[in-house]
């Protein structure tokens, strides 16, 4: 605790960004209140406010390290509960329909169901004596000083009773996700909205769970044919528990993996490699396929605003929401929480402009990776700078070379896990290794979809 007294902090949103913010705020404030419209305490299943959590997620490398720092023993506790924990480089990765060379990176990846992971983190945060969750409350708006230069609290409504309440706060953190109303609230207070950058991808996830069978994964944690411009259909197929696995199919630019079971399986068969189809073709499904649409990656540039009220911070998806296929969201939220902690350790109040600059720096690299990667697809709308075009041309060579060179596969995973910046792949020794295998841009790999199952006599599908 710093010498400067801090009373109450209010966090809007009880998902990963919000609860990690609450965890670090609890070190500095006497009272931390987390507000969410859903029931969240003790909830380990998908809920109405977070439909995307039904689909495949992973907590990779940097995020795992931060959670371990904030909650010592967290990884060991999850593993003891049956959560799969593996090496990020030893999964079966396919880029451009070619398998990456397996690499022992030492980087851990946790792949429980996202709601279960959030529930475990929320339990630990909720156990802190100065943290309170106000569940099933709607957020009506912010209160501010007469000059509108400082946010002083929030107005909330208890859904069950319709009773409104005002909560005073020394600091309000908006972690409400993509639907954040901070741009609207700023306008109401006489400020400008932040600039927005959008990369329209029209992504659809469709997900189904299966019972895990012996030999299904052949010793690996997951099988991931990643979508590419040459092979735009992708999938993430992984273990999420002792006897349960998840299959999330991805389609981009309006190519929607279907929810009808037979059509879902046919989409699996159309993937450019047969591994996933061979694993699930006779497996026992545990539910029906469910779809989730993600129209665009969105970055809000709060750090560029010349005026912003004191006492209000924005983080998580409320600041930037990434294409989920890159698996960056939870790790970036964890990095932002640590940036908040660093700011709180300084004397005086947190200056929004400086914090939002910290958040922007945390976002820069994952945004370049995901937005730049999406712009490799010809139909994706967005500005293709020389940097983007060069990066995509070089990454095509890196991905090809990494199918032959374990050290390059290790380097790719360190970048994907947000441990190393993409520039690490441009070091002279690394460039030489890449050019040894891919002097020119590699040719398109032929698709190898699984063969169709024979139709048995009397079978109608």
C-alpha positions as CSV (number, residue, x, y, z in Angstrom):
1,X,0.0,0.0,0.0
2,X,1.3,3.4,-0.9
3,X,1.5,6.2,1.7
4,X,-1.3,8.1,-0.1
5,X,-4.8,7.0,1.0
6,X,-7.0,5.6,-1.7
7,X,-10.6,4.7,-0.8
8,X,-12.8,3.1,-3.4
9,X,-12.2,1.9,-6.9
10,X,-15.0,0.6,-9.1
11,X,-14.5,-1.8,-12.0
12,X,-17.1,-2.0,-14.7
13,X,-17.2,-5.6,-16.0
14,X,-16.4,-8.9,-14.3
15,X,-14.7,-10.8,-17.1
16,X,-10.9,-11.3,-17.4
17,X,-9.8,-7.7,-17.9
18,X,-12.0,-6.5,-15.1
19,X,-11.1,-9.1,-12.5
20,X,-7.4,-8.7,-13.2
21,X,-7.8,-5.0,-12.8
22,X,-9.6,-5.6,-9.5
23,X,-6.8,-7.9,-8.4
24,X,-4.1,-5.2,-8.7
25,X,-6.4,-2.4,-7.5
26,X,-7.0,-4.4,-4.3
27,X,-3.3,-3.8,-3.4
28,X,-3.8,0.0,-3.3
29,X,-7.5,0.8,-2.5
30,X,-9.4,0.1,0.7
31,X,-12.5,-0.9,-1.2
32,X,-12.8,-2.4,-4.7
33,X,-16.2,-3.0,-6.3
34,X,-16.7,-5.0,-9.4
35,X,-20.1,-4.5,-11.2
36,X,-21.5,-6.9,-13.8
37,X,-24.9,-7.3,-15.4
38,X,-24.8,-11.1,-15.0
39,X,-24.4,-13.4,-12.0
40,X,-20.6,-14.1,-12.1
41,X,-19.5,-15.4,-8.7
42,X,-19.2,-19.2,-8.7
43,X,-20.1,-19.3,-12.4
44,X,-17.9,-21.6,-14.5
45,X,-20.2,-21.9,-17.5
46,X,-20.8,-19.5,-20.5
47,X,-23.2,-16.7,-19.6
48,X,-25.4,-14.3,-21.5
49,X,-23.0,-11.4,-21.4
50,X,-20.0,-13.3,-22.8
51,X,-21.3,-15.6,-25.6
52,X,-17.7,-15.7,-27.1
53,X,-16.5,-17.8,-24.1
54,X,-18.2,-20.9,-25.5
55,X,-15.5,-21.1,-28.2
56,X,-11.8,-22.3,-28.1
57,X,-9.5,-20.2,-26.0
58,X,-6.0,-20.6,-24.7
59,X,-3.9,-18.7,-22.1
60,X,-0.5,-18.6,-23.7
61,X,2.9,-17.9,-22.4
62,X,2.9,-14.2,-21.3
63,X,-0.6,-14.4,-19.8
64,X,0.2,-17.6,-18.0
65,X,3.4,-16.0,-16.5
66,X,1.5,-13.0,-15.3
67,X,-1.4,-15.0,-13.7
68,X,1.2,-17.1,-12.0
69,X,2.8,-13.9,-10.5
70,X,-0.6,-12.5,-9.4
71,X,-1.8,-15.9,-8.1
72,X,1.2,-18.0,-7.0
73,X,0.5,-21.7,-7.6
74,X,-2.3,-21.0,-10.1
75,X,-1.0,-23.2,-12.9
76,X,-0.3,-26.1,-10.6
77,X,-3.8,-25.9,-9.1
78,X,-5.4,-25.9,-12.6
79,X,-3.3,-28.9,-13.6
80,X,-4.3,-30.7,-10.4
81,X,-7.9,-30.1,-11.4
82,X,-7.4,-31.7,-14.7
83,X,-6.8,-28.7,-16.9
84,X,-4.5,-29.4,-19.8
85,X,-1.2,-27.7,-19.5
86,X,1.3,-28.2,-22.3
87,X,4.2,-26.6,-24.3
88,X,3.0,-24.1,-26.9
89,X,5.5,-25.4,-29.4
90,X,4.6,-29.1,-29.0
91,X,1.0,-28.7,-30.3
92,X,0.3,-29.8,-33.8
93,X,0.3,-26.5,-35.7
94,X,-0.4,-26.1,-39.4
95,X,0.3,-22.9,-41.3
96,X,-0.5,-22.7,-45.0
97,X,-1.4,-26.5,-44.8
98,X,2.1,-27.4,-43.7
99,X,2.9,-28.7,-40.3
100,X,5.3,-26.7,-38.1
101,X,8.3,-28.6,-36.8
102,X,7.5,-29.4,-33.1
103,X,9.7,-27.4,-30.7
104,X,10.1,-27.6,-26.9
105,X,9.9,-23.9,-26.1
106,X,9.4,-24.1,-22.3
107,X,6.3,-21.8,-22.8
108,X,3.3,-23.1,-21.0
109,X,-0.2,-23.0,-22.6
110,X,-3.4,-23.6,-20.5
111,X,-6.4,-24.7,-22.5
112,X,-9.4,-25.0,-20.1
113,X,-12.8,-23.7,-21.1
114,X,-12.7,-19.9,-21.0
115,X,-15.6,-19.7,-18.5
116,X,-13.8,-22.2,-16.2
117,X,-10.6,-20.2,-16.3
118,X,-12.3,-16.9,-15.6
119,X,-14.3,-18.6,-12.8
120,X,-11.0,-19.8,-11.1
121,X,-9.5,-16.3,-11.4
122,X,-12.7,-14.7,-10.1
123,X,-12.7,-17.0,-7.1
124,X,-9.3,-15.9,-6.1
125,X,-10.1,-12.2,-6.6
126,X,-13.4,-12.5,-4.7
127,X,-11.6,-14.1,-1.8
128,X,-9.6,-10.9,-1.2
129,X,-11.1,-9.1,1.8
130,X,-11.5,-5.7,0.2
131,X,-13.1,-6.9,-3.1
132,X,-16.9,-7.0,-3.5
133,X,-18.9,-8.2,-6.6
134,X,-22.1,-6.4,-7.3
135,X,-23.8,-8.9,-9.6
136,X,-26.9,-8.5,-11.8
137,X,-26.6,-4.7,-11.9
138,X,-27.0,-2.5,-15.0
139,X,-24.6,0.3,-15.5
140,X,-26.6,3.5,-16.1
141,X,-23.8,6.0,-16.5
142,X,-21.0,8.0,-14.8
143,X,-21.2,10.8,-12.3
144,X,-18.7,13.7,-12.6
145,X,-17.9,17.0,-11.1
146,X,-19.8,20.1,-12.2
147,X,-16.9,21.0,-14.5
148,X,-16.9,17.5,-16.0
149,X,-13.2,17.3,-15.4
150,X,-13.3,14.3,-13.0
151,X,-15.4,11.2,-12.8
152,X,-16.7,10.8,-9.3
153,X,-18.6,7.5,-9.4
154,X,-21.2,5.4,-11.3
155,X,-25.0,5.0,-11.4
156,X,-26.2,1.5,-11.3
157,X,-29.5,-0.3,-11.2
158,X,-30.2,-3.7,-9.5
159,X,-32.0,-5.7,-12.2
160,X,-34.2,-7.7,-9.8
161,X,-35.7,-4.8,-8.0
162,X,-35.3,-1.8,-10.4
163,X,-33.7,0.1,-7.5
164,X,-31.1,2.7,-8.7
165,X,-28.0,3.5,-6.6
166,X,-25.0,5.9,-6.9
167,X,-21.6,4.6,-6.0
168,X,-18.9,7.2,-5.2
169,X,-15.4,6.3,-6.5
170,X,-11.9,7.7,-6.5
171,X,-11.3,5.7,-9.7
172,X,-13.5,4.0,-12.3
173,X,-12.1,1.4,-14.6
174,X,-14.1,0.5,-17.8
175,X,-13.6,-3.1,-18.6
176,X,-17.0,-3.7,-20.2
177,X,-15.6,-5.1,-23.5
178,X,-16.5,-4.3,-27.1
179,X,-19.8,-2.8,-26.1
180,X,-18.2,-0.1,-23.9
181,X,-20.2,3.1,-23.6
182,X,-17.2,5.3,-22.7
183,X,-17.2,7.0,-26.1
184,X,-20.9,8.0,-25.5
185,X,-20.2,9.1,-22.0
186,X,-17.3,11.2,-23.1
187,X,-19.6,13.0,-25.7
188,X,-22.2,13.6,-23.0
189,X,-19.5,15.3,-20.9
190,X,-18.4,17.5,-23.7
191,X,-15.3,15.5,-24.8
192,X,-14.4,14.0,-28.2
193,X,-14.8,10.3,-28.9
194,X,-11.6,8.4,-29.5
195,X,-10.5,7.7,-33.0
196,X,-11.2,4.1,-34.0
197,X,-9.2,1.7,-36.3
198,X,-11.1,-1.2,-37.7
199,X,-10.1,-4.2,-39.7
200,X,-13.3,-5.9,-41.1
201,X,-12.9,-9.6,-41.2
202,X,-16.4,-11.0,-40.9
203,X,-15.2,-14.0,-38.9
204,X,-17.5,-16.8,-37.7
205,X,-16.6,-19.3,-35.1
206,X,-18.7,-22.5,-34.8
207,X,-17.9,-24.8,-31.9
208,X,-18.8,-28.3,-30.8
209,X,-17.6,-30.4,-27.9
210,X,-16.7,-34.1,-28.0
211,X,-15.8,-36.8,-25.6
212,X,-12.1,-37.4,-25.8
213,X,-11.1,-40.9,-26.9
214,X,-7.8,-42.7,-26.6
215,X,-5.5,-41.9,-29.5
216,X,-7.5,-38.9,-30.6
217,X,-4.7,-36.4,-30.1
218,X,-1.8,-38.9,-30.4
219,X,0.1,-37.3,-27.5
220,X,-0.4,-33.6,-28.3
221,X,-2.5,-31.1,-26.5
222,X,-4.2,-29.7,-29.6
223,X,-4.4,-29.8,-33.4
224,X,-4.6,-26.4,-35.1
225,X,-4.8,-25.9,-38.8
226,X,-4.6,-22.1,-38.9
227,X,-6.5,-20.2,-41.6
228,X,-4.3,-18.6,-44.3
229,X,-5.1,-16.7,-47.5
230,X,-4.4,-19.8,-49.6
231,X,-6.5,-22.0,-47.2
232,X,-9.0,-19.7,-45.4
233,X,-10.8,-22.3,-43.5
234,X,-9.3,-23.1,-40.1
235,X,-9.9,-24.9,-36.8
236,X,-8.7,-25.2,-33.2
237,X,-9.2,-28.7,-31.9
238,X,-7.9,-29.2,-28.3
239,X,-8.3,-30.9,-25.0
240,X,-10.1,-28.8,-22.4
241,X,-10.4,-31.4,-19.6
242,X,-9.7,-35.0,-18.7
243,X,-12.4,-36.5,-21.0
244,X,-13.6,-33.5,-23.0
245,X,-12.3,-31.7,-26.1
246,X,-13.4,-28.7,-28.1
247,X,-13.5,-28.1,-31.8
248,X,-13.9,-24.5,-33.0
249,X,-14.1,-24.0,-36.8
250,X,-13.3,-20.6,-38.3
251,X,-14.5,-19.0,-41.5
252,X,-13.6,-15.6,-42.7
253,X,-15.2,-13.0,-45.0
254,X,-18.6,-14.4,-44.7
255,X,-17.7,-18.1,-44.9
256,X,-19.7,-19.4,-42.0
257,X,-19.1,-22.8,-40.6
258,X,-22.6,-24.3,-40.3
259,X,-24.4,-25.3,-37.1
260,X,-26.3,-28.3,-38.6
261,X,-24.3,-31.4,-37.4
262,X,-23.8,-33.1,-40.7
263,X,-22.9,-29.8,-42.4
264,X,-20.5,-29.0,-39.5
265,X,-18.7,-32.3,-40.1
266,X,-18.5,-31.7,-43.8
267,X,-16.9,-28.3,-43.1
268,X,-14.3,-30.2,-40.9
269,X,-13.7,-32.5,-43.8
270,X,-13.0,-29.6,-46.1
271,X,-10.1,-28.4,-44.0
272,X,-6.8,-28.5,-45.9
273,X,-5.4,-31.2,-43.7
274,X,-7.2,-34.4,-42.6
275,X,-6.0,-34.6,-39.0
276,X,-9.0,-33.0,-37.3
277,X,-11.6,-34.9,-39.4
278,X,-9.9,-38.2,-38.8
279,X,-10.1,-37.5,-35.1
280,X,-13.7,-36.6,-34.8
281,X,-15.4,-38.4,-37.6
282,X,-16.6,-41.2,-35.2
283,X,-16.4,-39.3,-31.9
284,X,-19.2,-38.8,-29.5
285,X,-20.5,-35.2,-29.6
286,X,-21.5,-33.7,-26.3
287,X,-23.6,-30.8,-27.6
288,X,-24.8,-29.2,-30.8
289,X,-22.7,-26.8,-32.8
290,X,-23.0,-23.1,-31.7
291,X,-21.9,-20.1,-33.8
292,X,-20.4,-16.7,-32.9
293,X,-19.8,-13.9,-35.3
294,X,-16.9,-11.4,-35.0
295,X,-17.3,-8.7,-37.6
296,X,-14.2,-6.6,-37.1
297,X,-11.1,-6.0,-34.9
298,X,-11.5,-2.6,-33.3
299,X,-8.9,-0.4,-31.6
300,X,-9.9,2.8,-29.8
301,X,-7.2,5.4,-29.6
302,X,-7.8,6.9,-26.1
303,X,-4.1,7.8,-25.9
304,X,-4.5,10.4,-28.7
305,X,-7.2,12.4,-26.9
306,X,-6.0,15.8,-25.7
307,X,-8.7,16.0,-23.0
308,X,-10.0,13.2,-20.8
309,X,-11.6,13.3,-17.4
310,X,-9.6,12.3,-14.4
311,X,-10.7,9.3,-12.4
312,X,-11.6,7.1,-15.4
313,X,-9.5,4.5,-17.2
314,X,-10.3,2.1,-20.1
315,X,-8.7,-1.3,-20.6
316,X,-9.3,-4.7,-22.1
317,X,-11.6,-5.2,-25.1
318,X,-13.1,-1.8,-24.2
319,X,-9.9,-0.3,-25.5
320,X,-9.0,-2.9,-28.2
321,X,-10.7,-6.1,-29.3
322,X,-8.5,-8.5,-31.4
323,X,-9.4,-11.1,-33.9
324,X,-9.8,-14.0,-31.5
325,X,-8.0,-16.6,-33.7
326,X,-4.7,-15.2,-32.5
327,X,-5.5,-16.0,-28.9
328,X,-4.2,-12.6,-27.6
329,X,-7.0,-11.1,-25.7
330,X,-6.5,-12.6,-22.2
331,X,-2.8,-12.1,-22.3
332,X,-3.1,-8.5,-23.4
333,X,-5.6,-7.9,-20.5
334,X,-3.0,-9.4,-18.1
335,X,-0.2,-7.1,-19.5
336,X,-2.5,-4.1,-19.1
337,X,-3.3,-5.1,-15.5
338,X,0.5,-5.1,-14.8
339,X,0.8,-1.6,-16.4
340,X,-2.0,-0.4,-14.1
341,X,-0.1,-1.8,-11.1
342,X,3.0,0.0,-12.2
343,X,1.1,3.3,-12.4
344,X,-0.5,2.7,-9.0
345,X,2.9,2.2,-7.4
346,X,3.8,5.8,-8.3
347,X,2.9,8.7,-5.9
348,X,-0.2,10.6,-6.8
349,X,-3.3,9.7,-8.8
350,X,-3.1,7.7,-12.0
351,X,-3.1,10.1,-15.0
352,X,-5.5,8.7,-17.6
353,X,-3.4,10.0,-20.5
354,X,-0.2,8.3,-19.3
355,X,-2.0,5.0,-18.5
356,X,-3.7,5.0,-21.9
357,X,-0.3,5.5,-23.4
358,X,0.9,2.4,-21.5
359,X,-2.1,0.5,-22.8
360,X,-1.4,1.6,-26.3
361,X,2.2,0.3,-26.1
362,X,0.9,-3.0,-24.8
363,X,-1.5,-3.2,-27.7
364,X,0.9,-2.1,-30.5
365,X,2.7,-5.5,-31.0
366,X,-0.4,-7.8,-30.8
367,X,-2.3,-5.4,-33.0
368,X,0.4,-5.4,-35.6
369,X,0.5,-9.2,-35.6
370,X,-3.3,-9.7,-35.8
371,X,-4.4,-6.8,-37.9
372,X,-1.4,-7.2,-40.2
373,X,-2.0,-10.9,-40.5
374,X,-5.6,-10.3,-41.4
375,X,-4.7,-7.9,-44.1
376,X,-2.8,-10.7,-45.9
377,X,-6.3,-11.9,-46.9
378,X,-7.2,-10.0,-50.1
379,X,-10.8,-9.5,-49.2
380,X,-10.2,-7.9,-45.8
381,X,-10.8,-4.1,-45.7
382,X,-7.9,-2.0,-44.3
383,X,-4.9,0.0,-45.1
384,X,-2.0,-2.0,-46.4
385,X,1.2,-0.1,-45.7
386,X,4.6,-1.0,-46.9
387,X,5.3,-2.4,-43.4
388,X,2.2,-4.6,-43.5
389,X,3.0,-6.0,-47.0
390,X,6.7,-6.6,-46.2
391,X,5.8,-8.2,-42.9
392,X,3.3,-10.6,-44.5
393,X,5.7,-11.5,-47.3
394,X,8.5,-12.3,-44.8
395,X,6.2,-14.2,-42.4
396,X,5.1,-16.5,-45.2
397,X,8.8,-17.4,-45.5
398,X,9.2,-17.8,-41.8
399,X,6.2,-20.1,-41.5
400,X,7.5,-22.3,-44.4
401,X,11.1,-22.4,-42.9
402,X,9.6,-23.3,-39.5
403,X,8.2,-26.5,-41.0
404,X,11.9,-27.5,-41.4
405,X,13.7,-25.8,-38.6
406,X,12.9,-26.3,-34.9
407,X,14.6,-23.1,-33.8
408,X,12.5,-21.1,-36.2
409,X,9.3,-22.8,-34.9
410,X,10.5,-21.9,-31.4
411,X,10.9,-18.3,-32.4
412,X,7.5,-18.2,-34.0
413,X,5.9,-19.5,-30.8
414,X,7.7,-17.0,-28.6
415,X,6.2,-14.2,-30.8
416,X,2.8,-15.8,-30.7
417,X,3.0,-16.1,-27.0
418,X,3.8,-12.4,-26.6
419,X,7.2,-13.2,-25.1
420,X,9.3,-11.8,-27.9
421,X,8.4,-9.0,-30.3
422,X,8.1,-9.8,-34.1
423,X,11.4,-7.9,-34.6
424,X,13.1,-10.9,-33.0
425,X,12.4,-12.8,-36.2
426,X,14.4,-10.2,-38.1
427,X,17.7,-10.7,-36.3
428,X,20.5,-11.4,-38.8
429,X,21.1,-15.0,-37.7
430,X,17.4,-15.7,-37.9
431,X,17.0,-14.1,-41.3
432,X,19.8,-16.4,-42.6
433,X,18.0,-19.5,-41.2
434,X,14.8,-18.4,-42.9
435,X,16.5,-17.7,-46.3
436,X,18.3,-21.0,-46.1
437,X,14.9,-22.7,-46.6
438,X,12.8,-20.0,-48.3
439,X,14.8,-17.6,-50.5
440,X,11.6,-16.9,-52.4
441,X,8.0,-16.8,-51.2
442,X,7.0,-20.5,-51.0
443,X,4.4,-21.8,-53.4
444,X,0.9,-22.6,-52.3
445,X,0.7,-26.0,-50.5
446,X,-1.9,-28.3,-52.0
447,X,-4.9,-29.0,-49.8
448,X,-5.1,-32.6,-48.5
449,X,-8.7,-32.8,-47.2
450,X,-9.9,-36.0,-45.7
451,X,-11.6,-38.5,-48.0
452,X,-15.3,-38.7,-47.9
453,X,-16.8,-41.5,-45.9
454,X,-18.4,-44.3,-48.0
455,X,-22.2,-44.2,-48.0
456,X,-23.5,-47.4,-46.5
457,X,-26.4,-49.2,-48.0
458,X,-29.7,-47.7,-46.7
459,X,-27.9,-44.7,-45.2
460,X,-29.7,-41.4,-45.9
461,X,-27.4,-39.1,-43.9
